Amino acid sequence: MTSLWKFGGLKWKELGKRVFGEIQKDDVFGRAAQLAYYFLLALFPLLLFLTSVIGLLLGSGTGLRYSLFNYLSQVLPGSAFNLVDSTIYEVSAASSGSKVTFGLLAALWAASNGMGAITQALNAAYNVTESRPWWKQRLTAVGLTLVLSVLIISALVLLLYGGRLAEHIGGSYGFGEAFVIGWKVVQWPIVLAFMLLAFALIYYLAPDLHEQSWAWVTPGSVVGVALWLLVSLSFKLYLHFFDSYSKTYGALGAVIVLMLWLYLTGAAILIGGEVNSEIENAAAEAGDPDAKEKGEKAPREGSRKGGLSGATRTPVQV
């Protein structure tokens, strides 16, 4: 289909109205609450899986584990991060070496439940019903979890060792201090690109759609990442000045804050999916033969089945 960046022929304002309407129709915020529950169950297994892989592949003294939790602390509210940090430490300390292999596989399996929940929610955004066999759904969820883990670890390696590598290259080839400073600036956009790639992969592989067109960066992934960063930092800033949860709920305050952050994370992911879905739907309505309307898993599926959706398409205006 034509590029998603053409917004299906819609203006920004019109696209915003249509996405807002779909958010209400598909009960995005209700589904985000469901995702928050699955994310809570998947978060600790995912962190255990990441720390275990880092320890097995790179050793425990590399500093990557510390970096993982250091960067996590920058987006998580303080009380929620303390809860996650202490829980992971207790579980890791109680695990013996003989349990590593089994624990690694079990953590990966449990962490993929969160991706499975995202799949169901994105299917709702495209108005399609899941028809893949259960093993294929699980394989997709596990694969996406593995890819996400690789991207996270790669970003951590880049941030932890990128500066040293730049200094080594600069010293060896006489590039000077400007090269080192330039690399330290460029590494952050590269990490942002990893995040955009992670969102793009989720939107490409998770929903049960056929004949998908791959794009490295989509409007939905940009909106999703931007919303996630915005709500994470805003929520953290709000709690820094107006943290009433701990005073009201006591020890449960940290759990509630974590659930709220996971809820906002789920909403950001689903809104990005709604943006991509609505753009493709608009493109199909405008007559793009390679775009899918709502409810279609493949382009022109409605016309092949004799439905009305494909029959009502108008020719593309040139």
N, C-alpha and C positions, 0 to 999 in steps of 0.2 A: 504494500500500500504506500501512498505518498507519506512523506515525513510527518510524524506526529507534531513536529514543531510548526506545521501550518495550521494546527488547531482545528483541523477538519473544516476549515473555512469560517470558523467562528471568530468573533471579536472577543477580546479579553473579558469585557463585561458580560457578554452573552454566555461565554464558557463558564464564568463564575456563577451565574444564576443557575445554569443547568447542573453544575457539580453540586451546588448547595441543595438543589431539589433532590438529586440522587442520594445525597447524604441523609436527608430526611426519609426518603422512600426506602432505602436499604437499611435504615436503622444502624448507621455506622457507629454511633457512640454506644449503642447497646451491644453491638458486636465487639467494640473495643473493650468493654467491660468483661466480656467472655475471654477475649485474648489475654487480658491482664491476669486472669486466673491461670490460664495455660502457661503464660510467660513466667509466672511465679514458680510453677512446678518445674519449668525447664531451665530457669536462670541458674540455679545452683549446680545442676548436672553439667550445664554448658561451661561454667567457670571451672568446675572440677576437671572436665575434659581438657580444656585449654591449658590449665596449669600442669596437668599430667603429661600432655604432649610436649609442652615446653621443657619439662623436667627430663623426659625420656630422650628427646632429640638434641637438646642444647645444654642439658645439665642444670642443676639447681642453682648454680652460682653465677649465672649469666646476667642477672638483674632484670630479665624479661618478666618474671612473675611480679616483681615490684612495680615495673613499668605498667603492666596490665592493670593493676589495682590503682596505681597513681592516676592514670588517665580515666579510669572508671570513676574515681572520686571527683573528677572535674565536671562530670555531667550528672552524677547521682546526687540527690540531696544528702547533706551530712549524716543525718540519723539513719537514713536508708543504707548509705555506704557502710557505716559502722556495723550495721546488722549483717550485711553481706560479708564483710571482711571477717568478722568474728566467727560466723557460721562456717565459712570455707576453711578457716584456720583450724577450727575444732574437728571438722570432718577429715581434713588432710592429716592432722596429727594422730587421729585414731586409726588411720588406714596403714596396714602393713604392706611390705613389698610384695608379698605373695598374692595380694588382692589387686595389684595394679592392672593386670591385663583384663580381668573380669570387670573391674570397676570402670575401666576406660570404655569398654563396649557398652556396659549398662548406662554410663553417663551419656554416651552418644545417643543411645536409643531413647533415653528419657528427654534429652535436649531436643530431639527431633519432633517431639509432641507439639512444641510451640510452633514449629514450621507447619505442621499438619493443620493446626488451628488457623494459621494465616491462609492456607490453601482454601479452606472452607469459606472464609470470609471474602476472599477475592473472587471465588466462584459466584458469590451473591452479588458482587459489584458488576459482574458481566451477565448476571441473570442466567447462569448455566447450572446444570445439575451434574454433580460428580459421577462419572461413569467408568473411571479407571479401576481396575482390580485393586484390592487392598494392598497387595504386595508392591504394585507400581506406585501407589500413593506413598507408602512407607519408604520405598527406595528413593523417590523424589525428595521427600522430607529429609532423609538421612544425608543424601547427596548435597542438598542445599545447606544443611548444617555443617557438613565438612568443608564446603567451599567458603562459607562464612568464617569458619575457624581459620582456614588458611589465610584469608584476607586480613583477619585481625592480627594473627601472628606476624604476617608479612609487614603490616603497618607498624607493629611494635619493633620489629627488627630494624626497619627503616629509621624510626625515630631514635632508637637507642644507639645504633651503630652507624647511622648515616653521617653524622658529624665527624666521627673518627675516620671513616672512609674518605670523606671529602678532604680532611686534613692530610691524609696519607697521599692521595692523588695530587693534591695541590703542591705538597712538598716534593714529591717525586718528579713531577713534570713542570715545576716552576710556574704554576698558575697563579700563585700569590694568594693573599688574604681575601681578595674580592671573590674568588671562586668558592672559598669555604663559606663566606657570608651568604653568597648567592644560593648555595646548596641548602643552607639552613632555612632560608626563606622558601625555596621551592619545595622542600619536603612536605610542608603543610598542605599545599594544593594537591600533592600526590596522594596524601592520606585522604583528603576530601574526595579525590577521584576513586579511591578504593571503596568509600562509603556509597558513592553514586553507583558504582558497579554492583555492589551487594544488593542495593534496592532494585536495580535494573534486572538482575538475575532472578530475584524473587517475583517480580511482575511478569517475567518471561516464562518461567518454569512452573510456578506454583499453581496458577489457575488451570482448569481442564479445558484448554483451548488448542486448536490445531492450526497449522500453517501460519504460525506466528512470525512476524518480521522482527529480527534482532536489531536493537539500537543500543549503542554503548551508554548514551545518556538520553533519557526521555523527560518530557515535562513532568510526568508523575514522580519520577525518582528525584528530580530537583525539588519539587514541592514537598515530597516526603522528607527528604534530608533537611531541607530548610525549616520545615515545621518542627521536626524532631529536635534540632539544635535550638530553635527558638523557645519551644516549650520547656525543654530541659534546663536551659540557662535561666529562663524567666522563673520557673518553679523553684529552682535553687536560690535565686536572688530573693524571691518572696519569702521563702522559709528562713533565710538569713536574718531578715528584719522582722518577720511576723510569724514565727514558729509557735503556733498555738496547739499543734497536734500533740506534742509531748506533754504539755500542761494539761490538756483535756483527757487524753487517753493513757497517759503514763507510759509503761513499757510497751504497750501496743502501738504507740505513736509511730515508731520506726517502721512497723509492718504496714500501717496505713499509708505512710508517706511513700514507701516502696510500691505499694499497690497503685497509688495515684500516678506515680511516675510511669509504671508499666502501662497503665490505662492510657495516658497521654501518648506513649510510644506506639501503642496499638492504633490509636486514632490517627496518628501521623502516617503510618504505613497504609492504612485503609483509604485515607483521603487521597494519597498519591495514586493508589490503584483506581479510585473513582475518576481522577483526572484523565488518566490514560484511557479508561473505558469510555468515558463520555466523548473524548476527542475521536476515538475510532468509530464510535456510533454515529457521530456527526458526519464523519467522512463517508461512511456507508450510506447514510441518508442522502448525501450529496451526489452519490453515484459512483464512488470509488469501488471498482470491482474486486479489489484485494482487501477491503476493509470488512469488519464484521459488525453487524447490528447487535443490539441487546438480545440475548438469548441464543445467538448463533455461536457455535464452536469453531466454525470454519467459514470463510467468505462464501457468499451465495448459497449457504446451507438451506435457507428458507425457500429459495426458488427451486432448489433441487428436490425439496420435499413437497413442492407445490403449495408452500405457505404464502402468506401475504407479504411477509417482510421483504423477500427478495423481489416480489412482483411490483412493489410500490416504489422501487428505486428509480430516480430520474437520472438522465444522462449527465455526465460531468460537463460543466460549462468550461469552455476553453476561450 
